[in-house]
Amino acid sequence: MEESLVVVGWLINWDDPKAREVFDTLNFKVCEFSTSVSKTGSGDIWLSYVLDKTPVKQRTKD
């Protein structure tokens, strides 16, 4: 089987459920998720995601 495309994305000050809704609409599966505070001192919260764009019918159960 061919490897799936994995995309890493960062969003600043987004609401996690809103971001996941957008990913779901675009048929991305969230594989990993983390948060961190910006190192610039701005206090911004970064939401980081690893996304899988494999077509749903080709995905295996976790």
Contacts in CASP RR format, 6 or more apart in sequence:
PFRMAT RR
TARGET T0000
AUTHOR 0000-0000-0000
METHOD contacts of the structure
MODEL  1
MEESLVVVGWLINWDDPKAREVFDTLNFKVCEFSTSVSKTGSGDIWLSYV
LDKTPVKQRTKD
1 58 0 8 1.000
4 52 0 8 1.000
4 53 0 8 1.000
4 54 0 8 1.000
4 58 0 8 1.000
4 59 0 8 1.000
5 52 0 8 1.000
5 53 0 8 1.000
5 54 0 8 1.000
6 31 0 8 1.000
6 50 0 8 1.000
6 51 0 8 1.000
6 52 0 8 1.000
6 53 0 8 1.000
7 28 0 8 1.000
7 50 0 8 1.000
7 51 0 8 1.000
7 53 0 8 1.000
8 48 0 8 1.000
8 49 0 8 1.000
8 50 0 8 1.000
8 51 0 8 1.000
9 48 0 8 1.000
9 49 0 8 1.000
9 50 0 8 1.000
9 51 0 8 1.000
10 46 0 8 1.000
10 47 0 8 1.000
10 48 0 8 1.000
10 49 0 8 1.000
11 19 0 8 1.000
11 46 0 8 1.000
11 47 0 8 1.000
11 49 0 8 1.000
12 38 0 8 1.000
12 44 0 8 1.000
12 45 0 8 1.000
12 46 0 8 1.000
12 47 0 8 1.000
13 44 0 8 1.000
13 45 0 8 1.000
14 47 0 8 1.000
16 33 0 8 1.000
16 47 0 8 1.000
19 47 0 8 1.000
19 49 0 8 1.000
20 30 0 8 1.000
23 29 0 8 1.000
23 30 0 8 1.000
23 49 0 8 1.000
23 51 0 8 1.000
27 53 0 8 1.000
27 55 0 8 1.000
27 56 0 8 1.000
28 51 0 8 1.000
28 52 0 8 1.000
28 53 0 8 1.000
29 51 0 8 1.000
29 52 0 8 1.000
29 53 0 8 1.000
29 54 0 8 1.000
29 59 0 8 1.000
30 49 0 8 1.000
30 50 0 8 1.000
30 51 0 8 1.000
31 50 0 8 1.000
31 51 0 8 1.000
31 52 0 8 1.000
32 49 0 8 1.000
32 50 0 8 1.000
33 47 0 8 1.000
33 48 0 8 1.000
33 49 0 8 1.000
33 50 0 8 1.000
34 47 0 8 1.000
34 48 0 8 1.000
35 45 0 8 1.000
35 46 0 8 1.000
35 47 0 8 1.000
35 48 0 8 1.000
36 45 0 8 1.000
36 46 0 8 1.000
36 48 0 8 1.000
37 43 0 8 1.000
37 44 0 8 1.000
37 45 0 8 1.000
37 46 0 8 1.000
38 44 0 8 1.000
38 45 0 8 1.000
38 46 0 8 1.000
52 59 0 8 1.000
END
